């Protein structure tokens, strides 16, 4: 009993005084309160270096776990921007009736060029349509063997970048009713399929993020459980001398914060390196399709959201683990 009391006195002398439950301002005011938190935050960082290998493995596991859903989210955002860039280049082809004269076709194209939805317009006469067919197919069609040119004049409209698939469909339906137009063509099925696949990917990313967030939670809780067991005697003595639960939780909450923050920074770094590695191959592939699309880096807002989310996960894990230990200690 005497040895236990001596140990309690030694711990109390070497520990800062626990805050009273009345008012923190009675011990030096708000400045003293911030100083205590600053000191605890610094000491908790030092705790990471006591066992650097274990701390590094925990941070690596957190970072790699968070990097998987984060990479999927960033790739889906790039895919959505890619679809948006293709939407701006979507074209409506208006095939003229065979009896429409070239003068009437040119007049119609001039009227359509004044519409607000149209960014660019190109008129192909019957002869130009035949040349386009020969150049694209590689088949030469001599007109001497034909009674007349079988291909109609075509007006190709390129919509503005802000046009959505629904806007393009409405434009196609409206232009198909023109008396000079035989048929209006707009191929949006592939775009709608791609958008549906992207939506499925978003839901998969959300489910994956939830599962791996639970993994991160349990990893941090297990790491802190070992640290709490290592300091179990100190915690029990602190409770005996009147230390509050908040005072006991504080260093472990900061430990969880640092684990989550450094893990989030690692996840962001891994994803940025992945985007940098994909930038050149994607640019080469885009050039083959006459597109200027480039892989976009992670938005700054998403960067801070990841750090906030990972830090909160670490703090939540610490709160839960310390709370369970305190309940067990009080039950004794």
Steps between C-alpha positions, in 0.01 A plus 500: 500500500783737584671420172178568312460837675859592423446417134186714496688796652779459244257495207313803631822699537615418148162574336345838431208581726170373363244769423230567757141439405388850597654732247818483296544876533572457874836336416641778286231582249459411140870551424594233752235268349654540154850452644394166650360384167811615317721313745288184473503519119878525498542215745265281295714555189804395703310180585507408130880493506522271802405206276563639149456169318160432654385858440621486140316175433179642645529815287578292190197281556276803549640679194475202266149417621379855435685529169287228336159675518666839453667388177168363375321828583763709322495275192121519487518881517744496209268268311208736561706792365596288199132433427433871539769585246350251254154644560628837384622337179173311437372559153155498345500397135209625287453305176318712243226372275619410153286767333639783715716730287847609603379859535226393744747286695745790533222734612390250764856458627536877534182518706606215725843656557327790679345275765635534853549125544731470200874546548615399154325406177616331182307462176580215259351507154414179317837499324684564829304220669614262226862606544473456877364149444784414261769630735358324809421168332784487249251410226491713189153539347513632141193712428505387137374161611212656698192674376535757780682562824327275758628696800309802636636831622582499871511769768721408798430697818740501792326593826646721770694344786222579749250286311385192688384176332137602562561839336657330199210258471249788505705685236507189282123452530433865422724509193360174364164677452645749252348458152843478334625225732449134420672357807683638807762278662646524851687211658469535878445139598868440570513815711200398709650154553828654611320733741311203647828315550647805672202514735554135589865582565402782735286263708779242507746767616264599782459139616875440477570820695261390775654152529858629505406775746392223740832327434687821587287539812588154627869540411531821703298352786725193513815717494372721780387197697863388527608848610221517757598161642858620522385800708225321692657550842549870434135538396374317808710717730378814323142391563580438867640853551195662335609538138209559267415280204568791264850532644567129442349503150688806376840346410337201330266726302801689370670171417196394300498841331863466390449143378201607292660820372826336390308210350285744302810683376645170385176410318497835319866460403442150361203616289688803367792276398253269325349794308846621402589152376180482288528852359727417207320181380161671521630800303630269226169315483305827487709622207395190303137611535578866417421600857686738729390323818758480778493326836391751763670515836309461824287807583614700799161454667530121474853520642378671818195271521727194500722644774197596708336161452814303589571719803145457629530123453811499716339714770184286497704181536691646794180619668338159470803303618574725800132504591485119508814485714364755748172310532693180575719684753199650679322164504784360709 
